[in-house]
Amino acid sequence: MTRKDAARVLVLVPHDNQAVDPICARLITAAQAFRLPVDLLIAGSDINSLARESARFGGIERILVAEHETLVTASPEILAALLTPLMQQQYEVFLAPANSHGRELVPRLAALLDVSPLTDVTRIIAPDLFERPVHAGAALVEIRMESSPELMSLRAANFPPVPLQEAGETPAQIIPLEPTSQIPRAAFVTGQEFFGDQPPLETAPVVLGIGGGAASKDLFPHMERLAEQLGAVIGGTRTAVEMGLVPNNLQIGQTGKSIAPRLYITLGISGAAQHLAGIRDAQTIVAINKDPDAPIFKVANYGLVGDLRDVLPQFMEVFKKQPNNPN
């Protein structure tokens, strides 16, 4: 990798226009592995408070603020146009989260810069050597990047969060950017958020996974109460999403989100390779399924064979008696 003079790393700040996503702290940790100065980019409309919030993170030098009404939804089309001259002039590395937004933005930017992007990075071995999963998470490969600049999306849950700035530490410099003059060809019409009050799925310490085997309306209130008892975040398989049990933004797996909780409890999940690709970093997996031959039992630390209608009430009763929350 040939580095520019005074090269830097640029990290995209994920946010919902109200608060900065906590995974930003994990992206900063990853950025520090390049041993270059780290800057943040926050784009949106009316985001001055978010810029100040971002300045709390340690290990960053500058925060670039792109504020314009066309950026209210952080359109990948507009962001890619905004980022192109920045990457050409002063940045050697660009990092974004491996969520639906990052997976759309990074390839767009790579096409404009005529370089190859790298997606779903799980480990930074060296500034030009990275690890990522392949074959639906069945294997990990090491990839050396020779193109410049380096553009990649990261599975943020695989990196620890950077500490907040200590008292007396020099705060990051906030720099406003001139917005791009490009007119978007696609316009945001409306959106609906599901489970908006729960913490981010990618960094939750306890996750309750719902599969197609839990496809019953009378079971869902019990599952929600169990999640509340455990302080767990609810996610689901692609099958659960297609059946309308959980919204698309809470899908776990190869085409959804990757998680790394301390505890992952699966309800009615068979364990398809597509789903297993997103849970390979879970520390402890507890599986409940009525099929004793379900593949999920091969990766689970603990397994319970039984019908959810019979097992779930007993399972909830056990946790009621526990004095300590799993968190």
C-alpha positions as protocol buffer text, in pm:
chain_id: "A"
residue {
  index: 1
  type: MET
  ca { x: 0 y: 0 z: 0 }
}
residue {
  index: 2
  type: THR
  ca { x: 148 y: 333 z: -108 }
}
residue {
  index: 3
  type: ARG
  ca { x: 46 y: 604 z: 134 }
}
residue {
  index: 4
  type: LYS
  ca { x: -26 y: 967 z: 55 }
}
residue {
  index: 5
  type: ASP
  ca { x: 173 y: 1235 z: 233 }
}
residue {
  index: 6
  type: ALA
  ca { x: -1 y: 1318 z: 562 }
}
residue {
  index: 7
  type: ALA
  ca { x: -248 y: 1033 z: 494 }
}
residue {
  index: 8
  type: ARG
  ca { x: -535 y: 982 z: 735 }
}
residue {
  index: 9
  type: VAL
  ca { x: -818 y: 741 z: 815 }
}
residue {
  index: 10
  type: LEU
  ca { x: -1179 y: 856 z: 774 }
}
residue {
  index: 11
  type: VAL
  ca { x: -1459 y: 687 z: 968 }
}
residue {
  index: 12
  type: LEU
  ca { x: -1826 y: 731 z: 882 }
}
residue {
  index: 13
  type: VAL
  ca { x: -2034 y: 814 z: 1191 }
}
residue {
  index: 14
  type: PRO
  ca { x: -2357 y: 609 z: 1193 }
}
residue {
  index: 15
  type: HIS
  ca { x: -2652 y: 792 z: 1346 }
}
residue {
  index: 16
  type: ASP
  ca { x: -3031 y: 827 z: 1329 }
}
residue {
  index: 17
  type: ASN
  ca { x: -3037 y: 1210 z: 1330 }
}
residue {
  index: 18
  type: GLN
  ca { x: -3104 y: 1199 z: 1705 }
}
residue {
  index: 19
  type: ALA
  ca { x: -2807 y: 1014 z: 1854 }
}
residue {
  index: 20
  type: VAL
  ca { x: -2475 y: 867 z: 1744 }
}
residue {
  index: 21
  type: ASP
  ca { x: -2482 y: 488 z: 1714 }
}
residue {
  index: 22
  type: PRO
  ca { x: -2257 y: 331 z: 1983 }
}
residue {
  index: 23
  type: ILE
  ca { x: -2088 y: 117 z: 1718 }
}
residue {
  index: 24
  type: CYS
  ca { x: -1900 y: 433 z: 1618 }
}
residue {
  index: 25
  type: ALA
  ca { x: -1669 y: 372 z: 1916 }
}
residue {
  index: 26
  type: ARG
  ca { x: -1586 y: 28 z: 1775 }
}
residue {
  index: 27
  type: LEU
  ca { x: -1515 y: 164 z: 1428 }
}
residue {
  index: 28
  type: ILE
  ca { x: -1267 y: 409 z: 1582 }
}
residue {
  index: 29
  type: THR
  ca { x: -1084 y: 123 z: 1753 }
}
residue {
  index: 30
  type: ALA
  ca { x: -1052 y: -49 z: 1415 }
}
residue {
  index: 31
  type: ALA
  ca { x: -928 y: 273 z: 1255 }
}
residue {
  index: 32
  type: GLN
  ca { x: -647 y: 304 z: 1509 }
}
residue {
  index: 33
  type: ALA
  ca { x: -498 y: -23 z: 1380 }
}
residue {
  index: 34
  type: PHE
  ca { x: -376 y: 164 z: 1070 }
}
residue {
  index: 35
  type: ARG
  ca { x: -146 y: 380 z: 1285 }
}
residue {
  index: 36
  type: LEU
  ca { x: -258 y: 697 z: 1107 }
}
residue {
  index: 37
  type: PRO
  ca { x: -448 y: 1004 z: 1233 }
}
residue {
  index: 38
  type: VAL
  ca { x: -820 y: 928 z: 1260 }
}
residue {
  index: 39
  type: ASP
  ca { x: -1099 y: 1165 z: 1153 }
}
residue {
  index: 40
  type: LEU
  ca { x: -1476 y: 1122 z: 1162 }
}
residue {
  index: 41
  type: LEU
  ca { x: -1732 y: 1218 z: 899 }
}
residue {
  index: 42
  type: ILE
  ca { x: -2086 y: 1294 z: 1009 }
}
residue {
  index: 43
  type: ALA
  ca { x: -2343 y: 1378 z: 743 }
}
residue {
  index: 44
  type: GLY
  ca { x: -2704 y: 1486 z: 779 }
}
residue {
  index: 45
  type: SER
  ca { x: -2927 y: 1782 z: 849 }
}
residue {
  index: 46
  type: ASP
  ca { x: -2922 y: 1980 z: 1175 }
}
residue {
  index: 47
  type: ILE
  ca { x: -2644 y: 1763 z: 1321 }
}
residue {
  index: 48
  type: ASN
  ca { x: -2436 y: 2008 z: 1524 }
}
residue {
  index: 49
  type: SER
  ca { x: -2535 y: 1834 z: 1847 }
}
residue {
  index: 50
  type: LEU
  ca { x: -2431 y: 1498 z: 1701 }
}
residue {
  index: 51
  type: ALA
  ca { x: -2093 y: 1642 z: 1604 }
}
residue {
  index: 52
  type: ARG
  ca { x: -2039 y: 1752 z: 1964 }
}
residue {
  index: 53
  type: GLU
  ca { x: -2149 y: 1409 z: 2084 }
}
residue {
  index: 54
  type: SER
  ca { x: -1897 y: 1244 z: 1849 }
}
residue {
  index: 55
  type: ALA
  ca { x: -1621 y: 1460 z: 1993 }
}
residue {
  index: 56
  type: ARG
  ca { x: -1646 y: 1263 z: 2319 }
}
residue {
  index: 57
  type: PHE
  ca { x: -1472 y: 964 z: 2165 }
}
residue {
  index: 58
  type: GLY
  ca { x: -1101 y: 930 z: 2229 }
}
residue {
  index: 59
  type: GLY
  ca { x: -839 y: 879 z: 1962 }
}
residue {
  index: 60
  type: ILE
  ca { x: -975 y: 1117 z: 1697 }
}
residue {
  index: 61
  type: GLU
  ca { x: -830 y: 1445 z: 1568 }
}
residue {
  index: 62
  type: ARG
  ca { x: -1097 y: 1601 z: 1350 }
}
residue {
  index: 63
  type: ILE
  ca { x: -1471 y: 1573 z: 1285 }
}
residue {
  index: 64
  type: LEU
  ca { x: -1586 y: 1666 z: 937 }
}
residue {
  index: 65
  type: VAL
  ca { x: -1946 y: 1787 z: 935 }
}
residue {
  index: 66
  type: ALA
  ca { x: -2143 y: 1773 z: 610 }
}
residue {
  index: 67
  type: GLU
  ca { x: -2475 y: 1942 z: 680 }
}
residue {
  index: 68
  type: HIS
  ca { x: -2739 y: 1984 z: 412 }
}
residue {
  index: 69
  type: GLU
  ca { x: -3106 y: 1899 z: 363 }
}
residue {
  index: 70
  type: THR
  ca { x: -3016 y: 1652 z: 86 }
}
residue {
  index: 71
  type: LEU
  ca { x: -2815 y: 1454 z: 346 }
}
residue {
  index: 72
  type: VAL
  ca { x: -3101 y: 1412 z: 593 }
}
residue {
  index: 73
  type: THR
  ca { x: -3118 y: 1039 z: 508 }
}
residue {
  index: 74
  type: ALA
  ca { x: -2742 y: 1013 z: 438 }
}
residue {
  index: 75
  type: SER
  ca { x: -2812 y: 891 z: 85 }
}
residue {
  index: 76
  type: PRO
  ca { x: -2526 y: 664 z: -33 }
}
residue {
  index: 77
  type: GLU
  ca { x: -2548 y: 833 z: -374 }
}
residue {
  index: 78
  type: ILE
  ca { x: -2485 y: 1180 z: -228 }
}
residue {
  index: 79
  type: LEU
  ca { x: -2233 y: 1060 z: 30 }
}
residue {
  index: 80
  type: ALA
  ca { x: -2024 y: 883 z: -235 }
}
residue {
  index: 81
  type: ALA
  ca { x: -2007 y: 1206 z: -436 }
}
residue {
  index: 82
  type: LEU
  ca { x: -1909 y: 1400 z: -123 }
}
residue {
  index: 83
  type: LEU
  ca { x: -1642 y: 1147 z: -24 }
}
residue {
  index: 84
  type: THR
  ca { x: -1472 y: 1110 z: -362 }
}
residue {
  index: 85
  type: PRO
  ca { x: -1261 y: 1431 z: -353 }
}
residue {
  index: 86
  type: LEU
  ca { x: -1183 y: 1379 z: 15 }
}
residue {
  index: 87
  type: MET
  ca { x: -1042 y: 1033 z: -50 }
}
residue {
  index: 88
  type: GLN
  ca { x: -848 y: 1152 z: -353 }
}
residue {
  index: 89
  type: GLN
  ca { x: -683 y: 1440 z: -167 }
}
residue {
  index: 90
  type: GLN
  ca { x: -607 y: 1337 z: 190 }
}
residue {
  index: 91
  type: TYR
  ca { x: -743 y: 1001 z: 305 }
}
residue {
  index: 92
  type: GLU
  ca { x: -581 y: 662 z: 266 }
}
residue {
  index: 93
  type: VAL
  ca { x: -853 y: 457 z: 440 }
}
residue {
  index: 94
  type: PHE
  ca { x: -1232 y: 482 z: 467 }
}
residue {
  index: 95
  type: LEU
  ca { x: -1428 y: 272 z: 716 }
}
residue {
  index: 96
  type: ALA
  ca { x: -1804 y: 221 z: 739 }
}
residue {
  index: 97
  type: PRO
  ca { x: -2018 y: -25 z: 936 }
}
residue {
  index: 98
  type: ALA
  ca { x: -2118 y: -346 z: 757 }
}
residue {
  index: 99
  type: ASN
  ca { x: -2488 y: -264 z: 774 }
}
residue {
  index: 100
  type: SER
  ca { x: -2726 y: -208 z: 485 }
}
residue {
  index: 101
  type: HIS
  ca { x: -2614 y: 154 z: 452 }
}
residue {
  index: 102
  type: GLY
  ca { x: -2242 y: 79 z: 459 }
}
residue {
  index: 103
  type: ARG
  ca { x: -2277 y: -212 z: 219 }
}
residue {
  index: 104
  type: GLU
  ca { x: -2440 y: 21 z: -33 }
}
residue {
  index: 105
  type: LEU
  ca { x: -2209 y: 317 z: 18 }
}
residue {
  index: 106
  type: VAL
  ca { x: -1868 y: 144 z: 3 }
}
residue {
  index: 107
  type: PRO
  ca { x: -1914 y: -18 z: -343 }
}
residue {
  index: 108
  type: ARG
  ca { x: -2052 y: 310 z: -484 }
}
residue {
  index: 109
  type: LEU
  ca { x: -1748 y: 499 z: -357 }
}
residue {
  index: 110
  type: ALA
  ca { x: -1514 y: 227 z: -484 }
}
residue {
  index: 111
  type: ALA
  ca { x: -1663 y: 256 z: -833 }
}
residue {
  index: 112
  type: LEU
  ca { x: -1610 y: 633 z: -836 }
}
residue {
  index: 113
  type: LEU
  ca { x: -1248 y: 591 z: -722 }
}
residue {
  index: 114
  type: ASP
  ca { x: -1185 y: 288 z: -946 }
}
residue {
  index: 115
  type: VAL
  ca { x: -1058 y: 65 z: -663 }
}
residue {
  index: 116
  type: SER
  ca { x: -1170 y: -267 z: -516 }
}
residue {
  index: 117
  type: PRO
  ca { x: -1360 y: -248 z: -184 }
}
residue {
  index: 118
  type: LEU
  ca { x: -1346 y: -500 z: 98 }
}
residue {
  index: 119
  type: THR
  ca { x: -1662 y: -590 z: 288 }
}
residue {
  index: 120
  type: ASP
  ca { x: -1748 y: -752 z: 622 }
}
residue {
  index: 121
  type: VAL
  ca { x: -1400 y: -723 z: 770 }
}
residue {
  index: 122
  type: THR
  ca { x: -1376 y: -898 z: 1107 }
}
residue {
  index: 123
  type: ARG
  ca { x: -1009 y: -836 z: 1193 }
}
residue {
  index: 124
  type: ILE
  ca { x: -732 y: -599 z: 1092 }
}
residue {
  index: 125
  type: ILE
  ca { x: -410 y: -801 z: 1100 }
}
residue {
  index: 126
  type: ALA
  ca { x: -189 y: -531 z: 946 }
}
residue {
  index: 127
  type: PRO
  ca { x: -257 y: -201 z: 765 }
}
residue {
  index: 128
  type: ASP
  ca { x: -288 y: -395 z: 438 }
}
residue {
  index: 129
  type: LEU
  ca { x: -394 y: -741 z: 564 }
}
residue {
  index: 130
  type: PHE
  ca { x: -748 y: -820 z: 672 }
}
residue {
  index: 131
  type: GLU
  ca { x: -970 y: -1109 z: 775 }
}
residue {
  index: 132
  type: ARG
  ca { x: -1323 y: -1166 z: 650 }
}
residue {
  index: 133
  type: PRO
  ca { x: -1567 y: -1459 z: 638 }
}
residue {
  index: 134
  type: VAL
  ca { x: -1648 y: -1653 z: 319 }
}
residue {
  index: 135
  type: HIS
  ca { x: -1885 y: -1936 z: 225 }
}
residue {
  index: 136
  type: ALA
  ca { x: -2163 y: -1806 z: 451 }
}
residue {
  index: 137
  type: GLY
  ca { x: -1924 y: -1783 z: 745 }
}
residue {
  index: 138
  type: ALA
  ca { x: -1801 y: -2140 z: 716 }
}
residue {
  index: 139
  type: ALA
  ca { x: -1442 y: -2019 z: 674 }
}
residue {
  index: 140
  type: LEU
  ca { x: -1227 y: -1713 z: 732 }
}
residue {
  index: 141
  type: VAL
  ca { x: -976 y: -1583 z: 479 }
}
residue {
  index: 142
  type: GLU
  ca { x: -694 y: -1332 z: 499 }
}
residue {
  index: 143
  type: ILE
  ca { x: -690 y: -1076 z: 219 }
}
residue {
  index: 144
  type: ARG
  ca { x: -408 y: -838 z: 134 }
}
residue {
  index: 145
  type: MET
  ca { x: -515 y: -509 z: -23 }
}
residue {
  index: 146
  type: GLU
  ca { x: -284 y: -344 z: -275 }
}
residue {
  index: 147
  type: SER
  ca { x: -517 y: -73 z: -401 }
}
residue {
  index: 148
  type: SER
  ca { x: -523 y: 282 z: -267 }
}
residue {
  index: 149
  type: PRO
  ca { x: -727 y: 421 z: -105 }
}
residue {
  index: 150
  type: GLU
  ca { x: -855 y: 130 z: 102 }
}
residue {
  index: 151
  type: LEU
  ca { x: -1235 y: 124 z: 133 }
}
residue {
  index: 152
  type: MET
  ca { x: -1404 y: -126 z: 360 }
}
residue {
  index: 153
  type: SER
  ca { x: -1707 y: -209 z: 570 }
}
residue {
  index: 154
  type: LEU
  ca { x: -1647 y: -361 z: 914 }
}
residue {
  index: 155
  type: ARG
  ca { x: -1842 y: -595 z: 1136 }
}
residue {
  index: 156
  type: ALA
  ca { x: -1820 y: -354 z: 1426 }
}
residue {
  index: 157
  type: ALA
  ca { x: -1914 y: -608 z: 1694 }
}
residue {
  index: 158
  type: ASN
  ca { x: -1574 y: -773 z: 1642 }
}
residue {
  index: 159
  type: PHE
  ca { x: -1388 y: -468 z: 1773 }
}
residue {
  index: 160
  type: PRO
  ca { x: -1391 y: -330 z: 2129 }
}
residue {
  index: 161
  type: PRO
  ca { x: -1519 y: 25 z: 2181 }
}
residue {
  index: 162
  type: VAL
  ca { x: -1266 y: 304 z: 2214 }
}
residue {
  index: 163
  type: PRO
  ca { x: -1276 y: 482 z: 2554 }
}
residue {
  index: 164
  type: LEU
  ca { x: -1427 y: 828 z: 2585 }
}
residue {
  index: 165
  type: GLN
  ca { x: -1193 y: 1124 z: 2608 }
}
residue {
  index: 166
  type: GLU
  ca { x: -1035 y: 1184 z: 2946 }
}
residue {
  index: 167
  type: ALA
  ca { x: -1067 y: 1514 z: 3130 }
}
residue {
  index: 168
  type: GLY
  ca { x: -814 y: 1764 z: 3001 }
}
residue {
  index: 169
  type: GLU
  ca { x: -761 y: 1585 z: 2672 }
}
residue {
  index: 170
  type: THR
  ca { x: -762 y: 1812 z: 2366 }
}
residue {
  index: 171
  type: PRO
  ca { x: -1106 y: 1785 z: 2200 }
}
residue {
  index: 172
  type: ALA
  ca { x: -1137 y: 1695 z: 1835 }
}
residue {
  index: 173
  type: GLN
  ca { x: -1154 y: 1985 z: 1592 }
}
residue {
  index: 174
  type: ILE
  ca { x: -1493 y: 2024 z: 1422 }
}
residue {
  index: 175
  type: ILE
  ca { x: -1463 y: 2124 z: 1054 }
}
residue {
  index: 176
  type: PRO
  ca { x: -1768 y: 2211 z: 840 }
}
residue {
  index: 177
  type: LEU
  ca { x: -1765 y: 2084 z: 482 }
}
residue {
  index: 178
  type: GLU
  ca { x: -1914 y: 2240 z: 172 }
}
residue {
  index: 179
  type: PRO
  ca { x: -2207 y: 2018 z: 70 }
}
residue {
  index: 180
  type: THR
  ca { x: -2198 y: 1848 z: -267 }
}
residue {
  index: 181
  type: SER
  ca { x: -2395 y: 2015 z: -546 }
}
residue {
  index: 182
  type: GLN
  ca { x: -2505 y: 1679 z: -688 }
}
residue {
  index: 183
  type: ILE
  ca { x: -2880 y: 1635 z: -719 }
}
residue {
  index: 184
  type: PRO
  ca { x: -2989 y: 1288 z: -607 }
}
residue {
  index: 185
  type: ARG
  ca { x: -3168 y: 1072 z: -862 }
}
residue {
  index: 186
  type: ALA
  ca { x: -3354 y: 890 z: -584 }
}
residue {
  index: 187
  type: ALA
  ca { x: -3555 y: 1061 z: -311 }
}
residue {
  index: 188
  type: PHE
  ca { x: -3645 y: 931 z: 34 }
}
residue {
  index: 189
  type: VAL
  ca { x: -4023 y: 914 z: 68 }
}
residue {
  index: 190
  type: THR
  ca { x: -4101 y: 768 z: 408 }
}
residue {
  index: 191
  type: GLY
  ca { x: -3971 y: 518 z: 662 }
}
residue {
  index: 192
  type: GLN
  ca { x: -4095 y: 316 z: 954 }
}
residue {
  index: 193
  type: GLU
  ca { x: -3881 y: 203 z: 1246 }
}
residue {
  index: 194
  type: PHE
  ca { x: -3950 y: -121 z: 1433 }
}
residue {
  index: 195
  type: PHE
  ca { x: -3824 y: -199 z: 1783 }
}
residue {
  index: 196
  type: GLY
  ca { x: -3678 y: 151 z: 1776 }
}
residue {
  index: 197
  type: ASP
  ca { x: -3639 y: 170 z: 2153 }
}
residue {
  index: 198
  type: GLN
  ca { x: -3409 y: -130 z: 2186 }
}
residue {
  index: 199
  type: PRO
  ca { x: -3027 y: -109 z: 2177 }
}
residue {
  index: 200
  type: PRO
  ca { x: -2837 y: -183 z: 1854 }
}
residue {
  index: 201
  type: LEU
  ca { x: -2851 y: -551 z: 1767 }
}
residue {
  index: 202
  type: GLU
  ca { x: -2483 y: -565 z: 1665 }
}
residue {
  index: 203
  type: THR
  ca { x: -2349 y: -466 z: 2008 }
}
residue {
  index: 204
  type: ALA
  ca { x: -2617 y: -609 z: 2241 }
}
residue {
  index: 205
  type: PRO
  ca { x: -2477 y: -835 z: 2518 }
}
residue {
  index: 206
  type: VAL
  ca { x: -2789 y: -1057 z: 2516 }
}
residue {
  index: 207
  type: VAL
  ca { x: -2988 y: -1141 z: 2202 }
}
residue {
  index: 208
  type: LEU
  ca { x: -3308 y: -1344 z: 2165 }
}
residue {
  index: 209
  type: GLY
  ca { x: -3328 y: -1498 z: 1818 }
}
residue {
  index: 210
  type: ILE
  ca { x: -3662 y: -1594 z: 1666 }
}
residue {
  index: 211
  type: GLY
  ca { x: -3692 y: -1849 z: 1387 }
}
residue {
  index: 212
  type: GLY
  ca { x: -3960 y: -1999 z: 1168 }
}
residue {
  index: 213
  type: GLY
  ca { x: -4029 y: -2261 z: 1435 }
}
residue {
  index: 214
  type: ALA
  ca { x: -4166 y: -1984 z: 1655 }
}
residue {
  index: 215
  type: ALA
  ca { x: -4425 y: -1880 z: 1397 }
}
residue {
  index: 216
  type: SER
  ca { x: -4724 y: -1841 z: 1621 }
}
residue {
  index: 217
  type: LYS
  ca { x: -4896 y: -1518 z: 1725 }
}
residue {
  index: 218
  type: ASP
  ca { x: -4981 y: -1659 z: 2067 }
}
residue {
  index: 219
  type: LEU
  ca { x: -4612 y: -1726 z: 2135 }
}
residue {
  index: 220
  type: PHE
  ca { x: -4485 y: -1379 z: 2051 }
}
residue {
  index: 221
  type: PRO
  ca { x: -4608 y: -1205 z: 2371 }
}
residue {
  index: 222
  type: HIS
  ca { x: -4423 y: -1471 z: 2573 }
}
residue {
  index: 223
  type: MET
  ca { x: -4106 y: -1413 z: 2371 }
}
residue {
  index: 224
  type: GLU
  ca { x: -4130 y: -1038 z: 2424 }
}
residue {
  index: 225
  type: ARG
  ca { x: -4169 y: -1091 z: 2800 }
}
residue {
  index: 226
  type: LEU
  ca { x: -3869 y: -1324 z: 2802 }
}
residue {
  index: 227
  type: ALA
  ca { x: -3664 y: -1061 z: 2620 }
}
residue {
  index: 228
  type: GLU
  ca { x: -3772 y: -805 z: 2880 }
}
residue {
  index: 229
  type: GLN
  ca { x: -3678 y: -1042 z: 3165 }
}
residue {
  index: 230
  type: LEU
  ca { x: -3332 y: -1097 z: 3016 }
}
residue {
  index: 231
  type: GLY
  ca { x: -3274 y: -741 z: 2906 }
}
residue {
  index: 232
  type: ALA
  ca { x: -3231 y: -893 z: 2559 }
}
residue {
  index: 233
  type: VAL
  ca { x: -3258 y: -744 z: 2212 }
}
residue {
  index: 234
  type: ILE
  ca { x: -3484 y: -930 z: 1969 }
}
residue {
  index: 235
  type: GLY
  ca { x: -3356 y: -1047 z: 1630 }
}
residue {
  index: 236
  type: GLY
  ca { x: -3456 y: -1315 z: 1385 }
}
residue {
  index: 237
  type: THR
  ca { x: -3372 y: -1534 z: 1088 }
}
residue {
  index: 238
  type: ARG
  ca { x: -3451 y: -1461 z: 726 }
}
residue {
  index: 239
  type: THR
  ca { x: -3743 y: -1704 z: 754 }
}
residue {
  index: 240
  type: ALA
  ca { x: -3877 y: -1511 z: 1054 }
}
residue {
  index: 241
  type: VAL
  ca { x: -3851 y: -1188 z: 856 }
}
residue {
  index: 242
  type: GLU
  ca { x: -4031 y: -1336 z: 555 }
}
residue {
  index: 243
  type: MET
  ca { x: -4307 y: -1462 z: 787 }
}
residue {
  index: 244
  type: GLY
  ca { x: -4348 y: -1116 z: 940 }
}
residue {
  index: 245
  type: LEU
  ca { x: -4232 y: -1220 z: 1289 }
}
residue {
  index: 246
  type: VAL
  ca { x: -3954 y: -960 z: 1300 }
}
residue {
  index: 247
  type: PRO
  ca { x: -3878 y: -661 z: 1073 }
}
residue {
  index: 248
  type: ASN
  ca { x: -3607 y: -673 z: 808 }
}
residue {
  index: 249
  type: ASN
  ca { x: -3373 y: -444 z: 1003 }
}
residue {
  index: 250
  type: LEU
  ca { x: -3346 y: -708 z: 1277 }
}
residue {
  index: 251
  type: GLN
  ca { x: -3246 y: -997 z: 1052 }
}
residue {
  index: 252
  type: ILE
  ca { x: -2939 y: -1187 z: 1170 }
}
residue {
  index: 253
  type: GLY
  ca { x: -2724 y: -1370 z: 920 }
}
residue {
  index: 254
  type: GLN
  ca { x: -2524 y: -1345 z: 601 }
}
residue {
  index: 255
  type: THR
  ca { x: -2766 y: -1100 z: 438 }
}
residue {
  index: 256
  type: GLY
  ca { x: -2857 y: -935 z: 768 }
}
residue {
  index: 257
  type: LYS
  ca { x: -2658 y: -832 z: 1072 }
}
residue {
  index: 258
  type: SER
  ca { x: -2366 y: -1001 z: 1245 }
}
residue {
  index: 259
  type: ILE
  ca { x: -2380 y: -1021 z: 1624 }
}
residue {
  index: 260
  type: ALA
  ca { x: -2132 y: -1102 z: 1899 }
}
residue {
  index: 261
  type: PRO
  ca { x: -2334 y: -1118 z: 2223 }
}
residue {
  index: 262
  type: ARG
  ca { x: -2226 y: -1282 z: 2545 }
}
residue {
  index: 263
  type: LEU
  ca { x: -2551 y: -1481 z: 2535 }
}
residue {
  index: 264
  type: TYR
  ca { x: -2759 y: -1578 z: 2233 }
}
residue {
  index: 265
  type: ILE
  ca { x: -3084 y: -1769 z: 2290 }
}
residue {
  index: 266
  type: THR
  ca { x: -3250 y: -1915 z: 1982 }
}
residue {
  index: 267
  type: LEU
  ca { x: -3620 y: -2000 z: 1970 }
}
residue {
  index: 268
  type: GLY
  ca { x: -3734 y: -2224 z: 1685 }
}
residue {
  index: 269
  type: ILE
  ca { x: -3420 y: -2162 z: 1477 }
}
residue {
  index: 270
  type: SER
  ca { x: -3303 y: -2461 z: 1275 }
}
residue {
  index: 271
  type: GLY
  ca { x: -2954 y: -2328 z: 1208 }
}
residue {
  index: 272
  type: ALA
  ca { x: -2925 y: -2270 z: 834 }
}
residue {
  index: 273
  type: ALA
  ca { x: -2577 y: -2173 z: 710 }
}
residue {
  index: 274
  type: GLN
  ca { x: -2709 y: -1827 z: 616 }
}
residue {
  index: 275
  type: HIS
  ca { x: -2802 y: -1761 z: 979 }
}
residue {
  index: 276
  type: LEU
  ca { x: -2493 y: -1923 z: 1133 }
}
residue {
  index: 277
  type: ALA
  ca { x: -2276 y: -1682 z: 934 }
}
residue {
  index: 278
  type: GLY
  ca { x: -2406 y: -1398 z: 1150 }
}
residue {
  index: 279
  type: ILE
  ca { x: -2361 y: -1561 z: 1492 }
}
residue {
  index: 280
  type: ARG
  ca { x: -2014 y: -1713 z: 1468 }
}
residue {
  index: 281
  type: ASP
  ca { x: -1883 y: -1460 z: 1725 }
}
residue {
  index: 282
  type: ALA
  ca { x: -2153 y: -1525 z: 1989 }
}
residue {
  index: 283
  type: GLN
  ca { x: -1986 y: -1640 z: 2311 }
}
residue {
  index: 284
  type: THR
  ca { x: -2261 y: -1866 z: 2449 }
}
residue {
  index: 285
  type: ILE
  ca { x: -2547 y: -2008 z: 2242 }
}
residue {
  index: 286
  type: VAL
  ca { x: -2857 y: -2165 z: 2399 }
}
residue {
  index: 287
  type: ALA
  ca { x: -3080 y: -2339 z: 2142 }
}
residue {
  index: 288
  type: ILE
  ca { x: -3443 y: -2447 z: 2184 }
}
residue {
  index: 289
  type: ASN
  ca { x: -3595 y: -2650 z: 1902 }
}
residue {
  index: 290
  type: LYS
  ca { x: -3832 y: -2942 z: 1877 }
}
residue {
  index: 291
  type: ASP
  ca { x: -3620 y: -3110 z: 1608 }
}
residue {
  index: 292
  type: PRO
  ca { x: -3333 y: -3300 z: 1776 }
}
residue {
  index: 293
  type: ASP
  ca { x: -3143 y: -3309 z: 1445 }
}
residue {
  index: 294
  type: ALA
  ca { x: -3156 y: -2932 z: 1387 }
}
residue {
  index: 295
  type: PRO
  ca { x: -2810 y: -2800 z: 1279 }
}
residue {
  index: 296
  type: ILE
  ca { x: -2826 y: -2530 z: 1545 }
}
residue {
  index: 297
  type: PHE
  ca { x: -2746 y: -2792 z: 1810 }
}
residue {
  index: 298
  type: LYS
  ca { x: -2406 y: -2854 z: 1648 }
}
residue {
  index: 299
  type: VAL
  ca { x: -2292 y: -2500 z: 1730 }
}
residue {
  index: 300
  type: ALA
  ca { x: -2489 y: -2446 z: 2052 }
}
residue {
  index: 301
  type: ASN
  ca { x: -2323 y: -2461 z: 2393 }
}
residue {
  index: 302
  type: TYR
  ca { x: -2652 y: -2573 z: 2546 }
}
residue {
  index: 303
  type: GLY
  ca { x: -2949 y: -2732 z: 2373 }
}
residue {
  index: 304
  type: LEU
  ca { x: -3305 y: -2804 z: 2475 }
}
residue {
  index: 305
  type: VAL
  ca { x: -3530 y: -3025 z: 2261 }
}
residue {
  index: 306
  type: GLY
  ca { x: -3898 y: -2949 z: 2298 }
}
residue {
  index: 307
  type: ASP
  ca { x: -4203 y: -2763 z: 2173 }
}
residue {
  index: 308
  type: LEU
  ca { x: -4184 y: -2392 z: 2251 }
}
residue {
  index: 309
  type: ARG
  ca { x: -4539 y: -2394 z: 2384 }
}
residue {
  index: 310
  type: ASP
  ca { x: -4429 y: -2633 z: 2656 }
}
residue {
  index: 311
  type: VAL
  ca { x: -4073 y: -2515 z: 2707 }
}
residue {
  index: 312
  type: LEU
  ca { x: -4106 y: -2138 z: 2696 }
}
residue {
  index: 313
  type: PRO
  ca { x: -4319 y: -2096 z: 3013 }
}
residue {
  index: 314
  type: GLN
  ca { x: -4079 y: -2319 z: 3207 }
}
residue {
  index: 315
  type: PHE
  ca { x: -3781 y: -2133 z: 3066 }
}
residue {
  index: 316
  type: MET
  ca { x: -3927 y: -1800 z: 3176 }
}
residue {
  index: 317
  type: GLU
  ca { x: -3998 y: -1936 z: 3523 }
}
residue {
  index: 318
  type: VAL
  ca { x: -3633 y: -2032 z: 3564 }
}
residue {
  index: 319
  type: PHE
  ca { x: -3516 y: -1681 z: 3485 }
}
residue {
  index: 320
  type: LYS
  ca { x: -3774 y: -1530 z: 3721 }
}
residue {
  index: 321
  type: LYS
  ca { x: -3598 y: -1710 z: 4004 }
}
residue {
  index: 322
  type: GLN
  ca { x: -3253 y: -1585 z: 3907 }
}
residue {
  index: 323
  type: PRO
  ca { x: -3137 y: -1294 z: 4126 }
}
residue {
  index: 324
  type: ASN
  ca { x: -2909 y: -1151 z: 3858 }
}
residue {
  index: 325
  type: ASN
  ca { x: -2981 y: -1038 z: 3503 }
}
residue {
  index: 326
  type: PRO
  ca { x: -2753 y: -1207 z: 3242 }
}
residue {
  index: 327
  type: ASN
  ca { x: -2624 y: -864 z: 3148 }
}
